[in-house]
Amino acid sequence: MSFRVLRPLLFAALVASAAFGLGVGFAGAASVEAMLEGALQPSSAPAMLGPITEAGRTGWACKPEQAAMAKKAQQAELPVADTRP
């Protein structure tokens, strides 16, 4: 196929894809605004969890938090060290 025939076809395909992309973009912009309309509300803390204090979080058994507060390394339930070379 010669370049003289190919050039107008490529230009027409480029214009058509740009028009289609603009149409999809404008349609998506309205739906994104509707989707985000109620999403930006300030959240509150979950009712089932207590505040985090120096004693830890009350009402929640957090394994990493309990391991960090362990007095001895054996009580921390650390993973076994990998000794592979």
Backbone as ProteinMPNN parsed JSONL, in Angstrom:
{"seq_chain_A": "MSFRVLRPLLFAALVASAAFGLGVGFAGAASVEAMLEGALQPSSAPAMLGPITEAGRTGWACKPEQAAMAKKAQQAELPVADTRP", "coords_chain_A": {"N_chain_A": [[0.856, -1.162, 0.0], [0.568, 2.189, -0.816], [2.135, 5.179, 0.433], [0.693, 7.497, -0.013], [-1.969, 6.712, 0.05], [-2.165, 5.565, 2.511], [-1.63, 7.613, 4.376], [-3.965, 9.462, 4.533], [-5.821, 7.644, 5.582], [-4.705, 6.93, 8.049], [-4.767, 9.441, 9.277], [-7.543, 9.889, 9.396], [-8.291, 7.793, 11.085], [-6.94, 8.588, 13.4], [-8.252, 11.033, 14.006], [-10.835, 10.068, 14.433], [-10.437, 8.363, 16.632], [-9.587, 10.235, 18.516], [-11.887, 11.813, 18.779], [-13.659, 9.906, 19.792], [-12.346, 9.322, 22.202], [-12.512, 11.805, 23.526], [-15.288, 11.972, 23.827], [-15.795, 9.77, 25.531], [-14.289, 10.623, 27.699], [-15.62, 12.98, 28.559], [-18.099, 11.883, 29.233], [-17.319, 10.17, 31.271], [-16.393, 11.997, 33.141], [-18.633, 13.182, 34.275], [-19.762, 10.988, 35.56], [-17.766, 10.369, 37.391], [-17.801, 12.586, 39.063], [-20.34, 12.245, 40.186], [-19.891, 9.871, 41.475], [-17.973, 10.537, 43.39], [-19.316, 12.269, 44.963], [-20.516, 11.747, 47.559], [-18.348, 10.629, 48.746], [-16.325, 12.031, 49.976], [-16.615, 12.5, 52.719], [-15.973, 13.253, 56.141], [-14.509, 10.766, 58.181], [-15.223, 8.693, 61.042], [-13.86, 7.179, 64.009], [-13.893, 3.601, 64.258], [-16.496, 2.022, 66.119], [-16.056, -0.316, 67.588], [-13.402, -0.481, 68.351], [-11.121, 0.499, 70.794], [-9.313, 3.418, 72.026], [-5.784, 3.88, 71.277], [-3.448, 3.449, 73.724], [-0.701, 3.858, 76.085], [-0.699, 1.32, 77.101], [-1.505, -0.205, 75.051], [-3.888, -1.155, 72.496], [-7.191, -1.263, 73.506], [-9.573, -3.846, 73.671], [-8.981, -5.269, 71.387], [-7.225, -7.865, 69.953], [-4.228, -7.605, 68.912], [-1.805, -9.112, 67.188], [0.865, -8.328, 66.198], [1.256, -6.058, 67.782], [1.161, -7.125, 70.358], [3.375, -8.809, 70.202], [5.397, -6.933, 69.955], [5.374, -5.829, 72.462], [6.376, -7.82, 74.064], [8.357, -9.221, 76.669], [10.514, -10.963, 76.431], [12.392, -12.415, 73.73], [11.542, -14.947, 72.974], [8.896, -14.969, 73.687], [7.802, -13.29, 71.861], [7.126, -14.55, 69.527], [8.587, -14.634, 67.097], [9.427, -15.051, 63.591], [11.203, -17.926, 62.338], [14.653, -17.699, 61.709], [16.026, -17.525, 58.457], [18.36, -19.696, 57.305], [19.518, -20.329, 54.951], [22.057, -20.373, 52.405]], "CA_chain_A": [[0.0, 0.0, 0.0], [1.415, 3.374, -0.942], [2.062, 6.144, 1.534], [-0.341, 8.475, -0.339], [-3.259, 6.166, 0.463], [-2.088, 5.251, 3.933], [-1.64, 8.829, 5.182], [-5.324, 9.917, 4.887], [-6.479, 6.633, 6.421], [-4.173, 7.086, 9.398], [-5.282, 10.695, 9.81], [-8.961, 9.689, 9.712], [-8.34, 6.933, 12.268], [-6.496, 9.404, 14.523], [-9.325, 11.973, 14.33], [-11.957, 9.297, 14.977], [-10.098, 7.892, 17.979], [-9.567, 11.402, 19.392], [-13.281, 12.179, 19.044], [-14.195, 8.879, 20.675], [-11.721, 9.511, 23.511], [-13.111, 12.982, 24.151], [-16.652, 11.615, 24.234], [-15.708, 8.904, 26.71], [-13.772, 11.437, 28.789], [-16.671, 13.843, 29.075], [-19.11, 11.039, 29.875], [-16.733, 9.672, 32.506], [-16.23, 13.08, 34.105], [-19.896, 13.347, 34.997], [-19.972, 9.852, 36.447], [-16.787, 10.453, 38.476], [-18.313, 13.573, 40.008], [-21.451, 11.634, 40.912], [-19.343, 8.817, 42.314], [-17.234, 11.134, 44.493], [-20.164, 13.232, 45.65], [-20.635, 11.433, 48.973], [-17.167, 9.898, 49.194], [-15.379, 12.867, 50.692], [-17.153, 12.825, 54.03], [-15.021, 12.893, 57.193], [-14.845, 9.496, 58.828], [-15.016, 8.629, 62.483], [-13.215, 5.948, 64.442], [-14.825, 2.499, 64.433], [-17.019, 1.947, 67.483], [-15.635, -1.507, 68.312], [-12.006, -0.382, 68.778], [-10.832, 1.548, 71.76], [-8.147, 4.227, 71.655], [-4.471, 3.311, 71.538], [-2.776, 4.102, 74.846], [0.604, 3.235, 76.325], [-0.928, -0.098, 77.401], [-1.922, -0.867, 73.822], [-5.263, -0.911, 72.092], [-8.111, -2.066, 74.298], [-10.663, -4.461, 72.93], [-8.55, -5.831, 70.105], [-6.024, -8.69, 70.106], [-3.339, -7.322, 67.789], [-0.626, -9.961, 67.358], [2.13, -7.593, 66.122], [1.367, -5.163, 68.931], [1.493, -7.961, 71.508], [4.747, -9.28, 70.017], [6.293, -5.805, 70.209], [5.391, -5.556, 73.899], [6.885, -8.986, 74.781], [9.557, -8.967, 77.468], [11.583, -11.815, 75.933], [12.269, -12.707, 72.301], [10.803, -16.197, 72.809], [7.474, -14.667, 73.838], [7.375, -12.443, 70.754], [6.729, -15.429, 68.426], [9.236, -14.17, 65.887], [9.633, -16.135, 62.629], [12.503, -18.583, 62.383], [15.604, -17.082, 60.779], [16.364, -18.327, 57.283], [19.806, -19.938, 57.321], [19.988, -20.765, 53.633], [23.132, -19.513, 51.86]], "C_chain_A": [[0.908, 1.233, 0.0], [1.172, 4.328, 0.222], [0.985, 7.194, 1.281], [-1.723, 7.997, 0.098], [-3.285, 5.954, 1.975], [-2.197, 6.493, 4.819], [-3.051, 9.338, 5.491], [-6.083, 8.918, 5.767], [-6.001, 6.739, 7.865], [-4.688, 8.363, 10.043], [-6.751, 10.562, 10.205], [-9.114, 8.815, 10.958], [-7.933, 7.713, 13.513], [-7.591, 10.377, 14.962], [-10.499, 11.24, 14.963], [-11.654, 8.818, 16.396], [-10.033, 9.059, 18.965], [-10.987, 11.826, 19.752], [-13.917, 11.174, 20.002], [-13.631, 9.046, 22.089], [-12.277, 10.724, 24.239], [-14.526, 12.69, 24.627], [-16.668, 10.756, 25.484], [-15.223, 9.702, 27.915], [-14.826, 12.337, 29.397], [-17.769, 13.039, 29.764], [-18.589, 10.521, 31.212], [-16.594, 10.749, 33.561], [-17.498, 13.284, 34.915], [-20.109, 12.199, 35.975], [-18.979, 9.862, 37.609], [-17.253, 11.456, 39.52], [-19.458, 12.997, 40.832], [-20.944, 10.579, 41.884], [-18.658, 9.406, 43.549], [-18.075, 12.079, 45.331], [-20.256, 12.971, 47.158], [-19.398, 10.783, 49.548], [-16.241, 10.739, 50.058], [-15.951, 13.375, 52.014], [-16.127, 12.465, 55.096], [-15.468, 11.619, 57.901], [-14.605, 9.596, 60.329], [-14.377, 7.29, 62.824], [-14.254, 4.84, 64.584], [-15.238, 2.361, 65.889], [-16.459, 0.76, 68.262], [-14.198, -1.42, 68.822], [-11.841, 0.771, 69.751], [-9.628, 2.357, 71.319], [-6.837, 3.506, 71.97], [-3.819, 4.127, 72.65], [-1.408, 3.474, 75.023], [0.481, 1.765, 76.675], [-1.319, -0.879, 76.158], [-3.363, -0.533, 73.506], [-6.184, -1.82, 72.893], [-9.214, -2.621, 73.417], [-10.261, -5.087, 71.612], [-7.265, -6.591, 70.326], [-5.155, -8.533, 68.863], [-2.034, -8.087, 67.992], [0.687, -9.185, 67.219], [2.333, -6.656, 67.306], [1.746, -5.951, 70.187], [2.931, -8.474, 71.414], [5.736, -8.165, 70.302], [6.406, -5.502, 71.696], [5.949, -6.722, 74.711], [8.194, -8.649, 75.492], [10.759, -9.751, 76.948], [11.326, -12.125, 74.462], [11.466, -13.985, 72.058], [9.292, -15.947, 72.906], [6.931, -13.859, 72.659], [6.911, -13.242, 69.55], [7.28, -14.926, 67.094], [9.391, -15.313, 64.904], [11.048, -16.69, 62.732], [13.395, -17.952, 61.331], [15.926, -18.049, 59.653], [17.879, -18.47, 57.231], [20.324, -20.424, 55.975], [21.056, -19.82, 53.122], [22.651, -18.687, 50.691]], "O_chain_A": [[1.893, 1.292, 0.736], [0.141, 4.278, 0.892], [0.416, 7.733, 2.23], [-2.562, 8.814, 0.478], [-4.313, 6.147, 2.625], [-2.79, 6.434, 5.895], [-3.319, 9.632, 6.656], [-6.896, 9.317, 6.602], [-6.801, 6.648, 8.796], [-5.011, 8.37, 11.231], [-7.157, 11.076, 11.248], [-9.979, 9.077, 11.794], [-8.521, 7.52, 14.577], [-7.834, 10.531, 16.159], [-11.094, 11.731, 15.922], [-12.526, 8.863, 17.264], [-10.386, 8.894, 20.132], [-11.26, 12.162, 20.904], [-14.637, 11.562, 20.922], [-14.37, 8.923, 23.066], [-12.491, 10.672, 25.45], [-14.917, 13.116, 25.714], [-17.464, 10.988, 26.393], [-15.693, 9.484, 29.032], [-14.919, 12.449, 30.619], [-18.311, 13.478, 30.779], [-19.344, 10.442, 32.182], [-16.667, 10.457, 34.754], [-17.433, 13.532, 36.119], [-20.582, 12.411, 37.092], [-19.314, 9.409, 38.704], [-17.121, 11.216, 40.72], [-19.539, 13.233, 42.037], [-21.49, 10.409, 42.974], [-18.751, 8.837, 44.637], [-17.585, 12.633, 46.315], [-20.088, 13.898, 47.95], [-19.388, 10.416, 50.723], [-15.439, 10.183, 50.809], [-15.783, 14.541, 52.37], [-15.459, 11.441, 54.959], [-16.652, 11.426, 58.178], [-13.882, 10.469, 60.808], [-14.364, 6.375, 62.0], [-15.385, 5.109, 64.989], [-14.425, 2.561, 66.792], [-16.391, 0.821, 69.49], [-13.811, -2.231, 69.664], [-12.36, 1.868, 69.544], [-8.985, 2.012, 70.328], [-6.795, 2.626, 72.83], [-3.659, 5.342, 72.531], [-0.992, 2.649, 74.21], [1.458, 1.026, 76.561], [-1.45, -2.101, 76.215], [-3.982, 0.287, 74.185], [-5.966, -3.03, 72.944], [-9.719, -1.938, 72.526], [-11.125, -5.405, 70.795], [-6.299, -6.025, 70.837], [-5.332, -9.251, 67.879], [-1.245, -7.744, 68.873], [1.568, -9.363, 68.059], [3.456, -6.483, 67.779], [2.562, -5.492, 70.986], [3.627, -8.563, 72.426], [6.813, -8.423, 70.84], [7.424, -4.975, 72.144], [5.997, -6.634, 75.938], [9.023, -7.894, 74.982], [11.891, -9.271, 77.011], [10.183, -12.102, 74.004], [10.781, -14.097, 71.042], [8.505, -16.648, 72.269], [5.716, -13.76, 72.488], [6.346, -12.661, 68.623], [6.557, -14.806, 66.105], [9.482, -16.464, 65.334], [11.97, -15.998, 63.162], [12.964, -17.698, 60.206], [16.081, -19.249, 59.876], [18.597, -17.476, 57.125], [21.461, -20.884, 55.88], [20.992, -18.614, 53.361], [23.423, -17.916, 50.121]]}, "name": "protein", "num_of_chains": 1, "seq": "MSFRVLRPLLFAALVASAAFGLGVGFAGAASVEAMLEGALQPSSAPAMLGPITEAGRTGWACKPEQAAMAKKAQQAELPVADTRP"}
